[in-house]
Amino acid sequence: GGVRMIPIRTPLGEAQVWTKRIGNNPSTRLLLLHGGPGGTHEYFEACDSFLPAAGIEYYYYDQLGSTYSDPLSDPSLLDVDRFVDEVDQVRDALGLTSENFFLLGHSWGGILAIEYALAHPEHLKGLVISNMMSSIPAYNRYAEDVLMPEMDPHALAEIQRFEARGETSDPRYMALLMRHHYVEHVLRMPEEAWPEPVRRSFDHITESIYVPMQGPSELGASGKLADWDRTEALAGIEVPTLVIGARYDTMDPSFLEEMARALPKGRYLHCPTGSHMAMYDDQATFFEGLVQFLRAPSAGD
């Protein structure tokens, strides 16, 4: 296949990141930014069932430190602006330009995609912000005000005790999160039915990136990203942008819809049966809306 290691300059020397191209379409090239931070491209493999048939060229990419790329040599590289610079180096190496370059960021990748659009709008043909609010404080409020009260209070209390003690690698902690949170809000399928690419991606999360940046738990963020908020800046993103939200997501869908309204060329795609991994649990809606946008990014501005 089109696997290519791309050399990346960092403040601590050069490293290589993994990319893979699928398809060939000189006018529509989609670069995928995975979540985590410290996740992998693997859960995006759902794209293989939809995008080739639609004639879209797309690129899997593991960010520096993620499983298929070089390890991250030092925690000082865990910096949003450095990740943005890395994305631009990948874009440049792949020859993606404003004539064809679409950027899709999911979850943490959505933070990266928003930051990229603010830093380098001149290179973008279109932007997709998937399942990510433009404010971590607002995301934390939604977790506290809406998601936590819906949870079994005993399970929630036990989860929070594990977190307070810093014992988030305890299997009991993970089991509680899976049963009371993940299968409700991350991927709405029984755990044993989770698709293999998703399992693989979850197995491959690099904790040394995930924990400092996001914090140990999916129930809100507490790491380096805790104060991140670009809501006021959305009005300055002038490229056509699709915001994807889902009814059962960890991210507030009404907030995501507001984001689409705040963006000068924003559109909102709602996945009514989906959660955080709507590309699996509301797959037809997700990919039909994505393909429609990629084919006509400026329609209905």
N, C-alpha and C positions, 0 to 999 in steps of 0.2 A: 504493500500500500504506500501512500504518500507520507510515510513517517519522516520527519526531519527534526534533528536537534539544532536549535538556534542559539548561537552564542550571545550572551547578555552581559553588558558591562554593568558592574555594580561598584559602589564606593569601596568594596573590599576585593576588587579584581573580577575576573571573568568567570561565568558559570554557564551551563547549558540548560535550556528548557526544551521539553518534548512537545512536538506538534504533529498533527496528522491531517492531511487534506483528503476530503471525499468530494467527488463530483467536479464539474468544470462548467463555470458560468461566469464569463468575464464581467458581467454587469451586476451580479448578486453574489457577494462573498461574505459569509457570516462567520465571525470569530466568536467562540463560546468561552465565557468566563465562568468557571465553576464556583461553587460555594465553599463554605468552610468557615473561615480561611483554613487552608491546609487540606481541603478536600481534593478530589480528582475529577478529571473529565468523564470518568466512566459512566456515571448515571445519565449523561447526555446521550448514551447509545440509543435511547428511544428515537433520536433523530433519524437513525438509519431506516426506520419503518415509514418515514414520511417525506424527508427532504430530498432524497435522490429522485423519487417519483415526481416531485414538484420541480425538478431541474435546478435545485439550489446547490451552490458550492459552499461547503462549510468546513471549519477547522476545529478539531479538538486540540486542547492545549492544557498542559499541566503547569500551573504557576510555579515559580522557583520554590523549592522545598517540598513540593508535592511528589507523590510516589514515582512518577515516570521521569521527572526532571531531577537535576542535581539537588542534593541536600542544601539547605540554607545554612551558610557557614557561621552566622552570628545573629543573635537576636536584634542587633541594631538595624538589620535589613527588614525587620517587620514594621514597615513604614508605608502608609497609604501612598504617599507621593512616589516612593521608590517602586511600588507595584505599578503605579500609573506609567512611570518611565519604562518599566519592563514591558508593559502591554504595547507601548508605542514602538519599542525596539522590535517586538514580534511582528507588529503590523508592517513596519518598514521592511523587515527581512522577507516577509511573505508577499510584498509588493501590493498591499491593499491601499486603495486611494479613495478620495471622495467620489470617484466615479462608480465605486462598487462596494465600499466597506461598510458592512453592518456589524454592529457590536451588540451581542446579547450577554447580559450579566444576570445570573440567578443568585438570589440570596446575598452572601458576601460579594459575589461577582457583580451584583447590582450596585453595591457601594462603589466598586471599582469602575463600573461602567458610567455611573453618574460623574465620578471624579474625572474620568477620561474625557467625557463630553465637555466638561468645564475647562479642561486644560488644552484639549486639541480638537476643537469643533471643526477645524478646517479639513480634517481628514475623513470625516464621517459622512456617509450617505444616509444612514438611519441608525437609530438606537432602540434597543429593547431592554426595559427594566422589568425583570421577572421576579415576582414574589419578594420584593424588598421595599420597605418604607424608606423615605428620604431622611428619617430622623430616628436614631437609636433611642433617645429619651422617649419619643412617642411610642415606639415599639415596646419599650419596657412598661410604659403606662398601660398599653393594651394588654400585655401579659398579666399585669397586676389587677386591672380593673375588670377584664372580661374573661380571659382564659383561666386564670387561677380559681376564681370563684365557681367556675363550672366543674372543677375537678373534685374528685372524692377528697374531702378535707383531711382524712387520715393519711391517705397516700401523699397528698401535698405536704403535710407536716413532716412526714418521714423523709421525703425527697429533700426538703429544706434543711432537715437535720444533717443529712449526709453532706450537703453543700457547705453548711456552716463549719463542719469538721474537716472539710477538704478531702472527703473520702469518695470522690466522684468516680473513681475507677472500680469501686466495689460492684460486683455483679448484681447484687440486690438493688443498688441504685439504678443501674441501667435497666434492669427488669421493670422496676416501678415506672421509670420514664417511658419505656416502650409501651407498657400497658395503658398508662393514664395520659400520655401526652403524644408520643410519636404516632401511634395508630389512629389518633383522633385528628392531629393537626399537621403532621409531617408527611405521612403517606397513609391514606385511608384504606389499608388492606390489612388483613390479619398478618402478623409478622412472618408466619411461615409461607405466606403467598407473596412476600416482597420480591420484585423481579431481581434476577441475579446481578445485573449491572449496578443496581442500587446497593445491594448487599456488599458487592465488591468495593464500591466507592466508600461506604461507611467503614468497612474493614480497613481501608487505606488512609483514613484521616490521620494527618500528622499532628499529634497532640501538642508537640513543641511549638507549633504555629497557632493551632486552634485556641488553646487555653490562654496564652498571653493576649491574643487579639480579641477574642469573643468572650472569654471566660469559660468556666467548666460546663455550664449548663445551657440547654436550649431554652430554658424558661427565662428569657431575657438575657441581655448582654451586660457583662461586668468588666471586660478587659480594656485594652487600649482604645477600643472603638466606643466606649460607653457614652461619650459626649458628642459623637459624630452627628451632625445635623446640617443638611444642605437644602432644606425645604425652601428657604428664602431665595436660593440661587436658581431654582428650577425655571423661573421666568426668563433667565438668561440663556437657557439651552434652546437654540433655535432650529436644531435639526429635527426632522420628523421622528417622533418617539412613540413607541407602543409600551404602555404599562400593563402588565399582566397580574391580575389578582385572583384570589379564589375564596370561596365562601368559608371554608373551614381552616384557612391558613393560620399560621402563627402571626402573620402580618395582617393588619386591619384592612379589609377590602375597601371600606368607605374612604379611608385615608388614601389608598392607592388610586381610587377614582378621582379624589381631589387633586392628587399629583398630576394626573392626566389633564385635568382642567387648567392647572397652573402652568403647564408646559405650553409654549406658544403653538407648537404643532403636535400636541399630545392626543393620543387615542387610548381608550381603556378597553381591555379585553377581560371579561369576567368569566371565570370557570365555576359554574354553579355547584358541581359535585366535587370540586378539587380542594386540595390542601396545599401545603408548602411544595410538595413534589407534584404539582398539577400536570406536569408532562407525563405522569403515569396515571394519576387517579381521576383526571378529567382530560384524557389524552386527545380525543377527537376535537374538543373545543380548543384546547391549547394549540395544537398544530394547524388546524384550519385557520385560526386567527393569526398565527405567526406567518404562515405562508401567504395569506391575503395581504398582510402588511409588507412583507418582503417584495411582493410583486408590485404593489402600488403604495409606496410609503407616504406619498403626499395626498392620497385620496381623502377627501372629506376634511381637510384642514380647516 
